[in-house]
């Protein structure tokens, strides 16, 4: 396994078949030469509609299962984002591009900036005020979503043996598509 996705995050992954490929791909990940795009649904509307979240991420001092932005001891992380679809002011479909690949990076950055992901069991601590901006049906669908609304949509890299540029995409899973349909009706 070359890289990981958070538990309950859907999407595309790359697995190396040989040690040589594993080493080359791992180096590309470490050197940030991998093209990764995620789709996420967050509460509210981040402002500006596109930009960057930046900050060092390390273990949360109060809860070792969680990660958090830290003043000291964390690793620098950068997430570039842009809004793809707004659902009033209650929720937003975002595209996220990672410059780094820290544990729970997208989830931590969005939560720390006041826009946790819908359904996130670790970083969504209470019902967001933005939920009141949705219709009753859309609010119910959003609050009942059983996992973080996060999908690894695209992964691109240079093939470690042939040097050919490869890019793989996978459509959003049915549960997230149904969530977007419910949000669109609000």
Secondary structure, DSSP 4 states (H G I P E B T S, - for coil): ------TT-EE-----SSHHHHHHHHHHHHTT--EEEEEEEEES--SSSEEEEEEEEEE-SS-TTSEEE-SSS-EEEEEEEEEEEEETTTEEEEEEEESS--TTHHHHHHHHTT-PBTT-TTT--S--GGGGGS-HHHHHHHHT--S--EEEEEEEEE-TTT--EEEEE-PPPHHHHHHHHHHHT-
